[in-house]
Amino acid sequence: MTDAITLQQRLDQTKETPLFYKVFGLIAGGMILDAGDVYMASAVNANLTGTNFATLNQGSMFLSAGFLGLFVGSIMAGIIGDFYGRKRAYQFNLLLFGIFTLIGGLAPNIIFLTAVRFIAACGLGAEIVTGYALINEFAPVKTRGRWCGATAIIANLGALIALLLATLLIPRFTWRAMFVLFGILALILWVLRRHFPESPRWLIAKGRNDAAETIIQRLEINGAYQNTEFFTPKSPKEVSVHKQQKRNLLVAIMTVSAVLVAQYTFTSWMPTLLIKKGVNVVHSLTFSTTMMFGAPFGALIGATLVDWVGRKKIIVTTFSLTAGLGLWYSHQTTNIGVLVNGFLLTTCFYVLMAVAVGTYTSELFTTQFRFRGAGIANGVAKLLTVVTPYLAAWAISQTNVNMIFYFIAGLTLAAAVVVGCFGPETKQSIIE
C-alpha cells in the first residue's frame, strides 16, 4: 500500500516529458478522427441520397446506425478499459473503426453499408471516452485541466478538416473516398499507437507496481513540480466512496447530456432555425459558419481558465449563461442580434465541451471506475442525441421555433443546479 501511495504521489507531481507529449499527440490524433467522422457521415449521407444509392429513409437509418454504434462503443470501452486495461481498449476501438470503415468504402448496397457503419461506430464511440480519460490519467495534476482543454481544442479541428476533405473528394471520387481515407488514417494511427504505454494509474490500481514504476520513471525525467498543493475532492457531505461514485455518475450523466444535447440541437438545426426567423437560405449558411467560429474560441477560453478558476465555477457559470442566451435568442428580431447571440451561444457550448466533457467528467471517478463512468455518461448522451432531432422537428412544425431555445435554456439551467448542488470541485485534486 505504501509503495502504491508513493507511486501515486510521484505521478501527481511529474512535469511534462517527451513520453507525455507523445501520449498527447496520439490521443489528439484519435480525437480529430472522432470529431471529423460525425461530419464525414453527414456529408456522405447527402451524397448517398443525392446519387440514389440510398433513399431518404435509408439515409436516416445509416445515420441512426452510426449514433447507435457510438452508444454501444462508449459502454464497451468503459468495460474493457476498466477490467482489461486502457491500452487494450484504446487499440481495439481504433482497429475496429479502421477496418470496418475501410470495408464500408467497398459496400455494394446501403444495407451492407449501414451494417458496417454500425460496427465501425462501435469502435469510434470508444475514442472520446478513452481519449479524455487517458489524458486525464497521464497529465500532471498541476496542468491537467489545461491539457484536457487543449485536447478539446484540437478535436474541434476535426470538423473543419472533414468538411474540407468532403468538399474536395466527394464531387470527384464519390462518398467512397471518404470511407477509404478515414479507414486508412485510422489504421495508420493504430500502427503508431502500438507502443502506447499503459496508464500507470490503472497499473497501480491493479497492484502492478513494478510495471507502473517503469512508466513513471520515464514521466519523471524532467523533474517534478515543487511546492504544489493538491486537494482531495470534497463531497457536499461525508458519504461512502460507493455512494459518492453513484452521485458523481448522476452528475456526469446530467452534465454530458446537457452539453451534447443542447450543442447538437442548436448546431444541427441552426440553418433551419435561422430560416424560420426570416433569414434567407444563403444568409443562413453564412450566419451558421460565422457562429461556428465560436467553437475554437470557446474551447480556448475553457482550456485557459480551467486550471485557474476551477471546473465547477466555470461549468455552473457557463451553463447559466447558456440558459440566459437561449432565452435571449428566442427574442431576437434583427440579423445582427441573431448573429451575435448565436456566436456567444456557440462559444458557451464549446467552453463546456472543453471543461465539462473534456476535463471534469473523467475527474469525477476513481481509476477503477473511470472508463465505465465516462462511458455510461457519454453513452446516455449519445442515445439522447438520437431522439432529440425527432423532438426538435415536432416542436418546430407543431408549436413554435422558440421552443427549441426554451428547451436549451431549461436543460442547461437544470444542469447548472445539479453541478452546483451535487458536483465536487476537482481543480488540481488527486484522482484515486
C-alpha positions in Angstrom: 0.0 0.0 0.0 2.9 2.4 0.9 4.5 1.7 -2.5 1.2 2.4 -4.3 0.8 5.7 -2.4 4.4 6.8 -3.2 4.0 5.9 -6.9 0.7 7.9 -7.0 2.3 10.9 -5.3 5.3 10.8 -7.8 2.9 10.6 -10.7 0.9 13.5 -9.5 3.9 15.8 -9.4 5.6 14.9 -12.7 6.4 17.6 -15.3 5.7 17.2 -19.0 8.2 14.9 -20.7 8.7 13.6 -24.3 6.7 10.5 -23.3 3.8 12.7 -22.2 4.0 14.8 -25.4 3.9 11.5 -27.4 0.8 10.4 -25.5 -0.9 13.7 -26.0 -0.1 13.7 -29.8 -1.5 10.2 -30.3 -4.6 11.0 -28.3 -5.2 14.2 -30.2 -4.9 12.4 -33.5 -7.7 10.0 -32.4 -9.9 12.8 -31.2 -9.6 14.6 -34.6 -10.8 11.4 -36.3 -13.7 11.1 -33.8 -14.9 14.7 -34.4 -14.3 14.5 -38.1 -16.2 11.3 -38.5 -19.6 12.8 -37.5 -19.4 15.5 -40.1 -18.0 13.0 -42.6 -21.1 10.8 -42.1 -23.4 13.8 -42.7 -21.6 14.7 -45.9 -21.6 11.1 -47.1 -25.3 10.8 -46.4 -26.1 13.8 -48.6 -24.2 12.1 -51.5 -25.8 8.7 -50.8 -29.3 10.1 -51.2 -28.3 12.5 -54.0 -26.9 9.7 -56.2 -29.8 7.4 -55.4 -27.5 4.9 -53.6 -30.0 5.3 -50.7 -33.5 6.6 -50.2 -34.1 9.3 -47.6 -35.4 6.7 -45.1 -32.4 4.5 -45.8 -30.1 7.5 -45.3 -31.8 8.2 -41.9 -31.1 4.5 -41.0 -27.5 5.0 -42.0 -27.1 8.0 -39.7 -29.0 6.3 -36.9 -26.8 3.2 -37.1 -23.8 5.4 -36.5 -25.3 7.0 -33.4 -26.3 3.7 -32.0 -22.8 2.4 -32.6 -21.4 5.3 -30.8 -23.6 4.4 -27.8 -22.5 0.8 -27.8 -18.9 1.7 -28.2 -19.0 4.1 -25.3 -20.3 1.4 -22.9 -18.0 -1.2 -24.4 -14.9 1.0 -23.9 -15.7 1.5 -20.3 -15.9 -2.2 -19.5 -12.8 -3.2 -21.5 -10.8 -0.2 -20.2 -11.6 -0.7 -16.5 -11.2 -4.5 -16.4 -8.6 -5.3 -19.1 -6.6 -2.2 -19.4 -6.6 1.3 -21.0 -4.2 0.3 -23.8 -6.2 -2.7 -24.9 -9.4 -0.7 -25.1 -7.7 2.1 -26.9 -6.1 -0.1 -29.6 -9.1 -2.4 -30.0 -11.6 0.5 -30.7 -9.3 2.1 -33.3 -8.7 -1.2 -35.1 -12.4 -1.9 -35.3 -13.2 1.5 -36.7 -10.4 1.4 -39.2 -11.1 -2.0 -40.7 -14.9 -1.6 -41.0 -14.7 2.0 -42.3 -12.4 0.7 -45.0 -14.8 -2.1 -45.8 -17.6 0.4 -45.9 -15.8 2.1 -48.9 -16.4 -1.1 -50.8 -20.1 -1.6 -49.8 -22.2 -2.9 -52.7 -25.5 -1.6 -51.2 -26.9 0.6 -48.5 -27.9 -2.3 -46.2 -24.3 -3.6 -46.2 -23.0 -0.1 -45.7 -25.4 0.6 -42.7 -24.3 -2.7 -41.1 -20.6 -2.0 -41.3 -21.2 1.7 -40.3 -22.7 0.4 -37.0 -19.7 -1.8 -36.3 -17.2 1.0 -37.2 -19.1 3.5 -35.0 -18.9 1.0 -32.1 -15.1 1.4 -32.4 -15.2 5.2 -32.7 -17.7 5.6 -29.9 -14.9 4.5 -27.6 -12.5 7.1 -28.8 -13.9 10.1 -26.9 -14.2 8.1 -23.7 -10.7 6.7 -23.8 -9.1 9.9 -25.2 -10.2 12.3 -22.5 -9.8 9.7 -19.7 -6.3 8.8 -20.8 -5.1 12.4 -21.0 -6.6 12.9 -17.6 -4.6 10.0 -16.2 -1.3 10.9 -17.8 -1.3 14.7 -17.4 0.4 16.3 -14.4 -2.1 17.3 -11.8 -1.0 20.9 -11.8 -1.7 21.3 -15.5 -4.3 18.6 -16.1 -7.1 20.9 -17.0 -5.0 22.8 -19.5 -4.1 19.6 -21.3 -7.6 18.2 -21.3 -8.8 21.6 -22.7 -6.0 21.6 -25.3 -7.3 18.1 -26.4 -10.8 19.6 -26.9 -9.4 22.5 -29.0 -7.6 20.1 -31.3 -10.6 17.8 -31.5 -12.7 20.6 -32.8 -10.4 20.9 -35.8 -11.7 17.5 -37.0 -15.0 19.0 -38.1 -13.3 21.7 -40.2 -10.9 19.1 -41.7 -13.7 16.7 -42.5 -15.8 19.3 -44.2 -12.9 20.5 -46.3 -12.0 16.9 -47.3 -15.6 16.2 -48.2 -15.8 19.3 -50.4 -12.6 18.3 -52.2 -13.1 14.5 -52.5 -16.8 13.6 -52.8 -17.5 15.6 -56.0 -14.5 13.9 -57.7 -14.5 10.4 -56.2 -17.9 10.0 -54.6 -18.6 9.2 -50.9 -16.4 6.0 -51.1 -13.3 8.1 -51.0 -14.1 9.5 -47.5 -14.6 6.0 -46.1 -11.3 4.7 -47.6 -9.4 7.8 -46.4 -10.7 7.7 -42.9 -10.2 3.9 -42.7 -6.6 4.3 -43.8 -5.9 7.2 -41.4 -7.3 5.1 -38.5 -5.1 2.1 -39.4 -2.0 4.3 -39.7 -2.8 5.8 -36.3 -3.3 2.3 -34.9 0.2 1.3 -36.1 1.6 4.4 -34.4 -0.1 3.6 -31.2 1.2 0.0 -31.0 3.7 1.1 -28.3 1.3 3.3 -26.4 2.1 3.0 -22.7 -0.4 1.5 -20.3 -1.9 4.0 -17.8 0.3 3.9 -14.7 -2.8 4.8 -12.6 -4.6 1.7 -13.8 -1.5 -0.4 -13.2 -1.3 0.9 -9.6 -5.0 0.2 -9.1 -4.4 -3.4 -10.2 -1.4 -3.8 -7.9 1.1 -4.0 -10.8 3.5 -1.5 -9.1 6.7 -2.7 -10.9 5.1 -2.0 -14.4 3.9 1.4 -13.1 7.3 2.2 -11.8 8.9 1.7 -15.2 6.5 4.1 -16.9 6.6 6.7 -14.1 10.4 6.8 -14.3 10.0 7.9 -18.0 7.5 10.5 -16.9 9.9 11.9 -14.3 12.9 12.7 -16.5 12.1 16.4 -16.5 11.7 16.5 -12.7 8.6 17.4 -10.7 6.5 20.4 -9.8 7.6 21.7 -6.4 5.6 23.3 -3.7 2.4 22.2 -5.4 -0.7 21.8 -3.2 -3.1 19.1 -4.2 -6.6 18.6 -2.9 -8.9 15.7 -2.4 -12.4 16.4 -3.9 -14.9 17.2 -1.2 -18.4 15.9 -1.1 -21.3 18.1 0.0 -21.5 15.8 3.0 -19.4 12.8 4.1 -20.5 9.7 2.1 -19.0 6.4 1.3 -16.9 6.0 -1.8 -19.6 3.8 -3.3 -22.3 6.4 -2.8 -20.0 9.2 -3.9 -19.4 7.4 -7.2 -23.1 6.8 -7.7 -23.8 10.5 -7.1 -20.9 11.5 -9.4 -22.3 9.3 -12.1 -25.6 11.1 -12.0 -23.7 14.4 -12.1 -21.7 13.2 -15.1 -24.7 11.9 -17.0 -26.6 15.2 -16.5 -23.5 17.3 -17.4 -22.5 15.5 -20.5 -26.1 15.0 -21.7 -26.9 18.7 -21.2 -23.8 19.8 -23.1 -24.1 17.4 -26.1 -27.9 17.5 -26.5 -28.0 21.3 -26.3 -25.0 21.8 -28.6 -26.1 19.2 -31.1 -29.7 20.5 -31.2 -28.5 24.1 -31.8 -25.8 23.4 -34.4 -27.7 20.8 -36.3 -30.9 22.9 -36.6 -29.1 26.3 -36.9 -29.8 26.9 -40.6 -33.4 25.8 -40.2 -33.9 28.0 -37.1 -32.5 31.0 -38.9 -34.8 30.5 -41.9 -37.7 30.2 -39.5 -36.7 33.6 -38.1 -36.8 35.2 -41.6 -33.1 34.9 -42.6 -32.9 33.6 -46.2 -31.1 30.4 -47.1 -27.9 31.9 -48.4 -27.5 34.2 -45.4 -28.4 31.4 -43.0 -25.4 29.3 -44.2 -23.2 32.3 -43.9 -24.5 33.1 -40.4 -24.1 29.4 -39.4 -20.5 29.4 -40.5 -19.8 32.7 -38.7 -21.4 31.4 -35.5 -19.2 28.2 -35.6 -16.1 30.3 -35.2 -17.2 30.4 -31.6 -16.3 26.8 -31.3 -12.5 27.1 -31.2 -12.8 30.4 -29.4 -14.9 28.8 -26.6 -12.6 25.8 -26.3 -9.6 28.1 -26.0 -11.3 30.1 -23.2 -12.2 26.8 -21.4 -8.6 25.5 -21.7 -7.2 28.8 -20.5 -9.4 29.2 -17.4 -9.9 25.6 -16.2 -6.8 25.4 -14.0 -7.1 28.9 -12.8 -10.7 29.4 -12.0 -11.7 25.8 -11.3 -14.0 23.3 -13.0 -17.2 23.8 -11.0 -17.3 27.6 -11.2 -16.8 27.6 -14.9 -19.4 24.9 -15.6 -22.1 26.4 -13.4 -21.5 29.9 -14.7 -21.4 28.8 -18.4 -24.5 26.6 -18.1 -26.3 29.6 -16.5 -25.1 31.9 -19.3 -26.2 29.4 -21.9 -29.7 29.3 -20.4 -29.8 33.1 -20.5 -28.5 33.3 -24.1 -31.0 30.6 -25.1 -33.9 32.7 -23.8 -32.4 35.9 -25.3 -32.0 34.2 -28.7 -35.7 33.5 -28.8 -36.4 37.2 -28.7 -34.0 38.3 -31.4 -35.6 40.0 -34.4 -32.6 41.6 -36.1 -29.9 39.9 -38.1 -27.1 41.4 -36.0 -28.8 40.2 -32.8 -29.2 36.7 -34.2 -25.5 36.6 -35.3 -24.0 38.0 -32.0 -26.3 35.8 -29.8 -25.6 32.7 -31.9 -21.8 33.3 -31.7 -21.9 33.7 -27.9 -24.2 30.7 -27.5 -21.8 28.5 -29.6 -18.8 29.9 -27.6 -20.5 28.8 -24.4 -21.2 25.3 -25.8 -17.5 24.8 -26.5 -16.3 26.2 -23.2 -18.5 23.4 -21.7 -17.1 20.8 -24.2 -13.5 21.7 -23.1 -14.2 21.9 -19.3 -17.2 19.7 -18.6 -16.9 16.9 -21.2 -13.1 17.1 -21.7 -11.9 17.6 -18.2 -14.5 17.3 -15.4 -16.3 14.1 -16.3 -13.2 11.8 -16.1 -12.1 13.5 -12.8 -15.4 12.6 -11.1 -14.4 8.9 -10.9 -11.8 6.7 -9.3 -9.4 4.9 -11.5 -11.2 1.5 -11.2 -14.5 3.0 -12.4 -13.3 5.9 -14.6 -13.7 4.4 -18.0 -17.1 2.9 -17.2 -18.3 6.1 -15.6 -17.3 8.3 -18.5 -18.6 5.6 -20.9 -22.0 5.5 -19.4 -22.3 9.3 -19.3 -21.3 9.7 -22.9 -23.4 6.7 -23.9 -26.6 8.1 -22.4 -25.9 11.5 -24.0 -25.5 9.8 -27.4 -28.7 8.0 -27.0 -30.5 11.2 -26.3 -29.0 12.8 -29.4 -30.7 10.1 -31.4 -34.1 11.1 -30.0 -33.6 14.9 -29.9 -33.9 15.6 -33.7 -37.4 14.0 -33.8 -38.5 16.1 -30.8 -37.0 19.2 -32.4 -38.7 18.6 -35.7 -42.0 18.1 -33.9 -41.6 21.3 -31.9 -40.7 23.4 -35.0 -43.7 22.0 -37.0 -46.3 21.8 -34.3 -45.6 24.5 -31.9 -43.1 27.4 -32.2 -39.5 27.6 -33.3 -38.7 29.3 -29.9 -39.5 26.0 -28.2 -36.0 24.9 -29.2 -34.5 27.7 -27.2 -36.8 27.3 -24.2 -35.7 23.6 -24.2 -32.0 24.5 -24.3 -32.5 27.1 -21.5 -34.3 24.7 -19.3 -31.9 21.8 -19.9 -28.8 23.9 -19.2 -30.3 25.6 -16.2 -31.2 22.2 -14.7 -27.6 21.0 -15.3 -26.2 24.1 -13.6 -28.3 23.3 -10.5 -27.2 19.7 -10.4 -23.5 20.5 -10.7 -23.8 23.4 -8.3 -25.6 21.4 -5.6 -24.0 17.9 -6.0 -20.8 18.2 -8.1 -17.5 18.3 -6.3 -14.7 20.7 -7.3 -11.8 18.8 -8.8 -9.4 21.6 -9.6 -5.8 20.3 -9.0 -7.2 17.4 -7.0 -5.7 14.0 -6.7 -7.6 11.2 -8.5 -7.7 8.0 -6.7 
